[in-house]
């Protein structure tokens, strides 16, 4: 009996076994965006970074985009803009400064939200 079970298991190929992934497969980017809206977005994106109309150089744009990606909590954006910033010649110090600025803005946002909550709840814990 045991040898039959072993024989049956050995006939199973790995590609035939369905294994449930602990995390779902990430669908392709923009898979739920209407194609017309995607074109509008991509045109806007290209126009934003167009050197023809830009006041900022591409390296500076990417450093700003790193901070904005952190604020927006967009992992794909962050990784893409870090790669582009490095390609445009940004130093590790400039990237670190962009990250520090985003940290500062996010910390200020926490203070702002708690100030608003304190005002609405009529609370003052520390004077």
KEVOSE-94562 format. One record per residue (C-alpha): residue number from 1; residue in one letter; x, y, z. Coordinates in Angstrom, 2 decimals. Layout:
BEGIN
pt pos->NUM; code->a; u->X; v->Y; w->Z
...
***
This chain:
BEGIN
pt pos->1; code->x; u->0.00; v->0.00; w->0.00
pt pos->2; code->x; u->2.75; v->2.44; w->0.98
pt pos->3; code->x; u->4.74; v->1.61; w->-2.17
pt pos->4; code->x; u->1.65; v->2.36; w->-4.31
pt pos->5; code->x; u->1.32; v->5.81; w->-2.70
pt pos->6; code->x; u->5.02; v->6.52; w->-3.30
pt pos->7; code->x; u->4.67; v->5.33; w->-6.90
pt pos->8; code->x; u->1.61; v->7.57; w->-7.43
pt pos->9; code->x; u->3.40; v->10.58; w->-5.92
pt pos->10; code->x; u->6.50; v->10.03; w->-8.04
pt pos->11; code->x; u->4.37; v->10.16; w->-11.21
pt pos->12; code->x; u->3.30; v->13.72; w->-10.40
pt pos->13; code->x; u->5.31; v->16.40; w->-12.16
pt pos->14; code->x; u->6.00; v->19.71; w->-10.45
pt pos->15; code->x; u->4.36; v->21.72; w->-13.25
pt pos->16; code->x; u->1.15; v->19.70; w->-12.72
pt pos->17; code->x; u->0.87; v->20.69; w->-9.06
pt pos->18; code->x; u->-1.11; v->23.81; w->-8.25
pt pos->19; code->x; u->0.38; v->25.62; w->-5.30
pt pos->20; code->x; u->-1.49; v->28.51; w->-3.78
pt pos->21; code->x; u->0.81; v->31.50; w->-3.56
pt pos->22; code->x; u->0.93; v->33.25; w->-0.17
pt pos->23; code->x; u->0.52; v->36.55; w->-2.03
pt pos->24; code->x; u->-1.61; v->36.99; w->-5.12
pt pos->25; code->x; u->0.06; v->37.49; w->-8.47
pt pos->26; code->x; u->0.35; v->41.18; w->-9.30
pt pos->27; code->x; u->-1.69; v->41.96; w->-12.41
pt pos->28; code->x; u->-0.08; v->43.95; w->-15.20
pt pos->29; code->x; u->0.10; v->47.66; w->-14.50
pt pos->30; code->x; u->-2.92; v->49.64; w->-15.69
pt pos->31; code->x; u->-4.90; v->46.42; w->-16.25
pt pos->32; code->x; u->-8.05; v->48.03; w->-14.86
pt pos->33; code->x; u->-7.65; v->51.44; w->-16.51
pt pos->34; code->x; u->-9.73; v->52.23; w->-19.57
pt pos->35; code->x; u->-7.36; v->52.48; w->-22.57
pt pos->36; code->x; u->-8.58; v->56.00; w->-23.40
pt pos->37; code->x; u->-7.86; v->57.18; w->-19.85
pt pos->38; code->x; u->-4.46; v->55.49; w->-19.95
pt pos->39; code->x; u->-3.57; v->57.40; w->-23.14
pt pos->40; code->x; u->-4.65; v->60.66; w->-21.48
pt pos->41; code->x; u->-2.54; v->59.88; w->-18.42
pt pos->42; code->x; u->0.52; v->58.87; w->-20.47
pt pos->43; code->x; u->0.23; v->62.01; w->-22.60
pt pos->44; code->x; u->0.07; v->64.08; w->-19.41
pt pos->45; code->x; u->3.06; v->62.20; w->-17.98
pt pos->46; code->x; u->5.13; v->62.77; w->-21.14
pt pos->47; code->x; u->4.18; v->66.45; w->-21.23
pt pos->48; code->x; u->5.15; v->66.85; w->-17.58
pt pos->49; code->x; u->8.65; v->65.55; w->-18.24
pt pos->50; code->x; u->9.02; v->67.15; w->-21.67
pt pos->51; code->x; u->12.34; v->69.00; w->-21.87
pt pos->52; code->x; u->10.70; v->71.32; w->-24.37
pt pos->53; code->x; u->8.38; v->72.78; w->-21.70
pt pos->54; code->x; u->10.20; v->71.92; w->-18.47
pt pos->55; code->x; u->11.72; v->74.55; w->-16.19
pt pos->56; code->x; u->13.51; v->71.92; w->-14.09
pt pos->57; code->x; u->16.20; v->69.61; w->-15.39
pt pos->58; code->x; u->15.35; v->65.91; w->-15.52
pt pos->59; code->x; u->17.55; v->64.99; w->-12.52
pt pos->60; code->x; u->15.73; v->67.53; w->-10.32
pt pos->61; code->x; u->12.36; v->66.32; w->-11.60
pt pos->62; code->x; u->13.26; v->62.75; w->-10.63
pt pos->63; code->x; u->14.43; v->63.81; w->-7.16
pt pos->64; code->x; u->11.10; v->65.57; w->-6.63
pt pos->65; code->x; u->9.31; v->62.49; w->-7.98
pt pos->66; code->x; u->11.11; v->60.31; w->-5.40
pt pos->67; code->x; u->9.75; v->62.45; w->-2.57
pt pos->68; code->x; u->6.28; v->62.55; w->-4.17
pt pos->69; code->x; u->6.31; v->58.75; w->-4.62
pt pos->70; code->x; u->7.05; v->58.32; w->-0.92
pt pos->71; code->x; u->4.27; v->60.72; w->0.04
pt pos->72; code->x; u->1.87; v->58.88; w->-2.28
pt pos->73; code->x; u->3.07; v->55.49; w->-0.98
pt pos->74; code->x; u->3.62; v->54.25; w->-4.54
pt pos->75; code->x; u->6.26; v->51.49; w->-4.50
pt pos->76; code->x; u->6.44; v->51.10; w->-8.27
pt pos->77; code->x; u->6.71; v->54.87; w->-8.71
pt pos->78; code->x; u->9.46; v->55.06; w->-6.10
pt pos->79; code->x; u->11.57; v->52.33; w->-7.67
pt pos->80; code->x; u->11.10; v->53.76; w->-11.17
pt pos->81; code->x; u->12.02; v->57.29; w->-10.14
pt pos->82; code->x; u->15.07; v->56.16; w->-8.15
pt pos->83; code->x; u->16.31; v->54.29; w->-11.24
pt pos->84; code->x; u->15.66; v->57.32; w->-13.44
pt pos->85; code->x; u->17.33; v->59.69; w->-10.95
pt pos->86; code->x; u->20.46; v->57.52; w->-10.90
pt pos->87; code->x; u->20.41; v->57.38; w->-14.72
pt pos->88; code->x; u->20.20; v->61.19; w->-14.78
pt pos->89; code->x; u->23.27; v->61.45; w->-12.54
pt pos->90; code->x; u->21.70; v->61.94; w->-9.11
pt pos->91; code->x; u->24.08; v->61.10; w->-6.30
pt pos->92; code->x; u->23.22; v->58.89; w->-3.35
pt pos->93; code->x; u->23.39; v->62.02; w->-1.19
pt pos->94; code->x; u->20.82; v->63.82; w->-3.37
pt pos->95; code->x; u->18.51; v->60.80; w->-3.29
pt pos->96; code->x; u->18.93; v->60.56; w->0.50
pt pos->97; code->x; u->18.09; v->64.25; w->0.81
pt pos->98; code->x; u->14.94; v->63.77; w->-1.26
pt pos->99; code->x; u->13.96; v->60.92; w->1.05
pt pos->100; code->x; u->14.69; v->63.06; w->4.14
pt pos->101; code->x; u->12.53; v->65.87; w->2.75
pt pos->102; code->x; u->9.67; v->63.41; w->2.20
pt pos->103; code->x; u->10.13; v->62.15; w->5.76
pt pos->104; code->x; u->9.94; v->65.72; w->7.06
pt pos->105; code->x; u->6.81; v->66.53; w->5.08
pt pos->106; code->x; u->5.14; v->63.32; w->6.22
pt pos->107; code->x; u->6.09; v->64.00; w->9.85
pt pos->108; code->x; u->4.63; v->67.50; w->9.50
pt pos->109; code->x; u->1.45; v->65.96; w->8.09
pt pos->110; code->x; u->1.13; v->63.81; w->11.21
pt pos->111; code->x; u->1.53; v->66.91; w->13.40
pt pos->112; code->x; u->-1.02; v->68.78; w->11.28
pt pos->113; code->x; u->-3.57; v->65.96; w->11.55
pt pos->114; code->x; u->-3.12; v->65.66; w->15.31
pt pos->115; code->x; u->-3.41; v->69.47; w->15.68
pt pos->116; code->x; u->-6.71; v->69.36; w->13.79
pt pos->117; code->x; u->-7.95; v->66.45; w->15.89
pt pos->118; code->x; u->-6.94; v->68.25; w->19.11
pt pos->119; code->x; u->-8.77; v->71.40; w->18.01
pt pos->120; code->x; u->-11.93; v->69.49; w->17.09
pt pos->121; code->x; u->-11.84; v->67.51; w->20.33
pt pos->122; code->x; u->-10.85; v->70.56; w->22.40
pt pos->123; code->x; u->-7.72; v->68.82; w->23.75
pt pos->124; code->x; u->-4.33; v->70.15; w->24.76
pt pos->125; code->x; u->-2.00; v->67.54; w->26.22
pt pos->126; code->x; u->1.16; v->69.61; w->26.34
pt pos->127; code->x; u->1.53; v->73.39; w->26.53
***
